Amino acid sequence: MKTITADLCIQELCTYEAWEEIPDKLYARPYSFFLDSGGRFPGSRYAFLGSDPFLVFKCTGRDITIEQNGHGRQLRQDPFACLKSLMAGYRVTATSPMPPFIGGAAGYFGYDLARVIETLPETARDDIAMPDCCLGMYSTVIIVDHHERRVWVASSGLPEETPSRQRAKALHDTARIASLLAGDSTARCCYSEQELRGCSALADHFDRQSYCRAVSAAKHYIAEGDIYQVNLSQRFSAPAAIAPFALFKRLRTISPAPFGAFFNGGDHHLVCSSPERFLRISGHMVETRPIKGTRPRGTTEPEDRRLRDELLASAKDRAELIMIVDLERNDLGRVCRFGSVHPAELVSLETHPVVHHLVSTIRGELAEGRDHVDCLRACFPGGSITGAPKIRAMEIIEELEPCRRKVYTGALGYLGFNGESDLNIIIRSILHVNGCYYFHVGGGIVADSEPDLEYEETLHKARGMMEALGMGPGIT
């Protein structure tokens, strides 16, 4: 397949003060996305928005659908290999330094896509009908630079093949975006107190007693030497009384995160407030930042400091994180240059609006002939949300969790046509499908885990999502 190369057309779109009106005017458009760093976290400089992709890639297992120019074609093959071929077909260049995402694929890779990488049992209920992966390929992206306080629109004119046609399309697309944002029409995205009250019926699919039994079963596997740790989650659901984008706006207010996102998949929506980076790839340089260890925020400064110090001093949480560092180093070692993989930051504390976390940073350099899709496949799903060893941990997850995870603990973000990619881990996220909201919360189980405390930790992590849905953590 030949590679179509395009130069970038970029221009200022609006004042920085007006940028928060943009998501309200885009979210209802086909396959709209909003990758929202919020600009309030270290390194969270940019937000990216887009809609109306020139190509849509979906798959369920090895069954692939590619939609382009109003037509769809069906394939059956390894979706990573197919995506690698598609991504190789497009390249965007710029003559001056640019933000990292200026066009490419954006969307999600659900946890269950791991089934095309590894052979896993099929015992958990597969009760939500949706793709394992949904990506749009975008030639036009809106860029919000929180540091420079500027808003840009960038367009390459892809998939046109000649420079003249690319430029004409780029100018047309940027004018269309400017016209859309200048218009008065804004789709409904607000919420009412009545809507929030309608979300009060929260159902758990794994009550306290059964979750504690599952933790005990996981500890038995650890004692038998099958695994060192496993991430065990539970799922909640609630009727979708509030609109998905209104829920996203509410969640980003209650629980802002450095890897927040909204994705409109047409018949499903993903609302994300993730604190965790999965993969950041810039050219050949790769970084992953696993999270392990959680404490709730305190209601007073002394209590908050006590909880923070308790987490930093916890031998259990530190050991759990180090185990995942070893797993991630092994995963990156499959695709990185020998000797290049190293922990740049072994254990550090991160504080978020509702919790404290321990995190590590592992870096490496891709080997010759390896690209971003190869790296994604080698590391997917992230080890921090499976356990170690990874394959056996995933087998135990399938046995102990009653429902398939679907998007939860997969990855969401972008793969750029310019050799820049950034993907989060889909946690602290809410899925909207078939008139219902679903969200999972979980934690790492190790030999000295206490079942009741592990259950309580899941409720700490659920607090922001429960509040966004208009309810308190009243689960017992």
N, C-alpha and C positions, 0 to 999 in steps of 0.2 A: 504494500500500500504506500502510495506517495505521501509526502508531507507537504501540507499547504502552509506557507509562512506568510504572516501578515504583520505590517507595522501598526503601531498603536496611535489612535486619534484620541486625545484627551483634552477636556476643557472644564472650566469651573461651571458648576451647576447652579448653586444658590449660596446664600450666606450661611455661615455655620449656625447662627441662631435659628435658622429655619429648618435644619436638617431633620428634626424629630417628626416633622410632618410627612416626610418621605415614606416611612413604613406604612402609614395609614392609607396611602394612595397606591401602594404596590401589593399589599399582602393578599388581596383577592385575585390577583392576576395569575395566569397559568404558571405553575411550578415556581412561585415566588420564594425567595429565601432572604433571610436577614441574619447574617453572622455578626453577633453583637458582643463586642468586648466590653462595652460600657465605658471604656476610657478611664476606669477607676481602679485599675489594678496594674502592678508593675509589668511593663512590656505590652500593655493592652492599648496600643496606639490607634488601631484602625477598626472601623466597622465596614462591612460589605453588604450590598443589597443588589438584587436582580430579579428578573422574571423573564418569561417568554423565551426559553432556550431554543436554539436551532436544532437540537437533538435531545431526545430523552432515552435513557438507558434504564431498563428495569429487568430484574430477574427474580425468579423463585427457584432456588436450587440452580440447576443447569439450564432451566428454561428461560430464555432471554427474549425480551421484546425491545426492538429499537424503533422509535418513532421519529420520523423526519419528513418535512414537507407534506404533512397531512397523511402520510402513509406509515404503516407499521410492518415490520418483518420479524419473523420468528426464527430463532436459532436454538440449537441445543448443544452447548459446549461449556467448557470451564469459563465462568463469567470473568474471572481475573484475566485470563488470556485474551478474551474478547475486549475487555476494557483497555488492556495494554495496547492492543492493536489500534483501537479507536483513538486513544490519547496520542499515539505516535503519529497520527495523521494531521495534527495541528500544532503550530508553533507561533507564538506571538513575541515580537521583539520591540524594544523601545530604545530610543537614542539617549535617554538620560535616566538617572535613577528613579525608580517607580515604587509604589506600594507593592507588597508581595502578591496580591491577587488582582490581576488585570484581565481575567478571562480564563475559562476552563470549565472543569466539571465541579458541580457543587451538589450536595445531597448527603445521603446516609448509606451506610453499610450495616445491616442488622446483624445481631449476634448469630442468628441461625445460618448466616452465610458460611459459618465455620464448617458446616456439613459438606461443603464441596471441597474443603481442604483435608478434613479428617473424617474417618468412618466412625460415627457416633450412634449409640442406641436411640431408639425412638419410642420412649415410654411416656414422656410428658404430653399433655393435651395441646394440640395445635388448634386453638379455638379462635384465632383472629386471622381473618383473610386479608392479607396485604403482601406486597413484595418483600423479599429479603433485602433488596437493594433498589434504591431509586435515585438517579442522578440526572440533572439537566446539564447540558453543555451550553455555556453562555458566552456570547461574543461581546456583550455590553454589561458593564458592572458599575454601580455607583459606589464611590469610595468616600468615607468620612474619615478625615484625619483629625483626631482629637488633640494631638500635640500642636499642629500648625493651625488648627481651627479653620479648616477649609473643606469644601465638599466638591468632589470631581465626578465626572462621568467619563469612563474610558470605553472605547469600542474599537474592535479590530476589523470588523466587516466580515468575519468568518461566517459561514463556510465558503464565501465567494473565493475564487481561485486567482483572479488577476488583480494587480494593484489598483487599477481604475475602478473595478467593480467593488473591491473591498472598501476603498475610500468612499464611494457613493453610498454603500450600505451603512458604513460607520456614521457618516453625516446624517443619514436618514434616521438611524436608530437613536443617536444622541438628541436630534430634534424632537423625535417622538417622546423620549423621556422628559425633555424639558417642557413639552406641551402638556403631557400627562400631569406633571407636578404643578404646572401653572393653573390647571383647571380647578374649578370649585368642587367638583364631585369627589366625595370621600366615602368609601364603603363603610358600613356600620361596624365599629370595632369597640364601642363602649359597652359597659356592663351595668346592670342595675342591681340594687339590693335584692330585688325579687329573684333575679337570676341566681345570685349567689346562694340564697336560701334553698333554691331548687337543687343545689349540689350536695345537700346535707346527707344523702343516703350513701355512705361510703361502705363498700363491701370488701372484706379481706378474704383472700383465697388461701390463707395459711394462718389460722388463728394461733394465739400464743402457745397453746399446748402442743399443737402439731409442729409449729416452728421449732420449739424446744426439743421435741423428739427428733426432728431432722438434724439439729445441731449435735445431739447425742450420737446419732448414726454417723455423722461426719467425723466426730471424735473417735469413734470405733475404727473407721477406716484409717485414721491417722495412727492410732495405736497399733494397728496391724501392719503398718509400714507401706500402705498403698500411696499415701500422699503426705506432704508436710502441712499443707493448708488448702482450704477450698473456700471460695466466695459463695455464700448461700443467700439467696434473695427470696423475698415474698412479694406478691402482687396485690394491689388494691384497684378497685374500679368504682366509678361514680357516673351517674347520668350526665350527659353533656348539656347542661342547662345554660352555660355561659359559652359564648362564641370562642373558637380557638385562639384567634389573635388577641381578643380581649383578655383571655386567660394569660397569654404570653406577656402582655403589658403589665398585668397584675403581678405575675411571678417575677419579672425583672425588677419591679419596685420592691417587692418583699425580700427577694433573695437574688440580688445581682451576682453575676459570675463572670470570670474572664473568658469563658467559652460558651456563652449563651447563644441561642439560635432559635429561629422559627423557620420551618420548612413546610410548604404547601404542596402535598403530593397529589392533589386533586380530590381523591376520595378518602384521604387521610391527611392528618397534620401532626407535626412533631413540634412540641414546645419544650425548650431545653434551657436549663440553668446549670450547666456543667462546670465544675471547678477544675477538671482534669484534662490536660493535654495528652493525647495518645501519641501522635507523631507530628513533628515539625521537620520538613525536609527542604533544604535550600541548596539546589544543585545536587552535590554529592554528600552534603553534610546532613546528618540525621540526629534528632533529639527526641527522647521520650521522657515523660515525667510522671511516673506512677505515684499514686496516693495510697497510703495504708496507715491506719490509726486515726481515730476520730474522737473528739469530745465536744459536747454541746457548748455554746457560749453561755457565760454566766449572766445573771440578771443584774449583778453589781460588779464594779471593777475588781474588788478583792476576790470575788468568786470566780470571775473570768480569768484572773491571773492564776488562781489556784488550779483551775482546770487545764490551763495552758501548761503550767509547770508539771502537772501530773502526767500529761501526755508526753512531754519531752523526757520525763524520767521513766516512762513505762518500758521495761525490758521486753515485755510481750509485744507491744506495738512496734518497737524498734526491730526486733527479730523478724517479725512478719514482713516489714518493709524490706529488710536485707535479703530475705528469701526471694522476693519479687524482683529485686535488683539483679540477682543472679539469673533468674528466668529471662528477664528482658535482655540481659547481656548475651545470653545464649541465642535468643531469637534474632537479635541484630547481627550476631556473628554469622548467621546463615547468608547474609547478603552484604556484609561490610568487609572492608579490607582487613586482613589479618593484623591484629595488634592495635587497631584503631578504636575499638570499643572500650569505653572507660566510664566510670561514674564521676561526672563533673561535680556533683553535689550529692553526698551520700544520704544525709538525713537533715532536713530543715523543717521549720514550722511555717505553715500558712494559715492565716486567719480569714474566715469568710463571715458573712452576716449572721449565720445561725450555727456554725461549727468551726472548730479548729482541726487541722489535718497535719500529718507528717508526710513529706514528699521527698523524692529523690530525682536527680537528673542524670540520665545516661546518654552519652553521645558516641557517635561513630561516623565513619566515612564509607559511603557505598563503594563496593568493589567495581572494577571496570566491567561494563556490560550489564550492570544492574540499574534498574530505574525505580521510580516512585511506586509503581504498582507492584513490582517485585517485593519492595520493602513492606508495603501494606500486607501482602499475602503472607510473608514470612513471620510477621508479628501479630497477625489477626487471629482471634480477638486478643485484646490487651491482657497481659498476664495478671495485672492487678485486680481484674474482675473475673478471673477463672480460678486460679490457685496453682499450686506446684506439686508435682509435675503437671504440666498444662493438660495434656490429653486425658490422663486419668482423672484429673479434677473435673473436666468437662463431662466425662462419663458419669461421675457421681452427681454432678449438678442435674443431669438429665434424669437420674434415678430419684433424687430427693425433692426436686422442685416439681409441683403438680402441673404447671403450665409452661409452655415454651416462652422464652424471653422476648422473641421477636426483635424489636429495635434495641431494647435495653441492653446496655454494655457492649453495643456495637460502636460505630464511629460516625461522626458527622463533621463535615467541613468541606474543604476544597482541594482539588488537584489541579494546579495551574498549567496552562499552556506555555508558561515562561520558566518552568523548572522550579516553581515554588509551591509547596503543599503544606497544609495545616489541618489536622483532624483532632477532634476531641474524643473523649470516652462518653458515651451517652448514659450518664447518670443524672440524678436530680431532674428527670425529664418526664414529660407527660405525653402520651400518645392519644390522639383523637381518631376514632374509627367507628363507623356504624352507630353513631349517636351515643357513644360512650367514651369516657376517659379511662385510661389505664396508666398506672405507674408502679414501678418496682423500687424497692429499697433492700439493701443487703449489707453484708459485712464479711470479713475474713475470719474463718474458723480455724483455730490452731489447737494444739494439744491441751492447753490450759484455759480454753474458752469456757465461760460460764453461760449456759443456755439462756437464763433470764436476762443477764446483762447484754448478751448479743441481741436478744429481741428488743430490748430497750434502745440499743444503738440504732436499730433500723427506724424506730419512731423518731429519734433525734434527727436523722437524715430526712425523714418524711415531713418534718414540721413546716418547711417553707411551701411545699407542694400542697399540703393539707390547707394551709392558710390561704393560698391562692385560690383554692377551690371553695373557700368560704366555710371552712370547718376547722375545729381544733383537733389535736391528736387524742381524741377520746376513745382510742382502741384499747381494750383490755385483753 
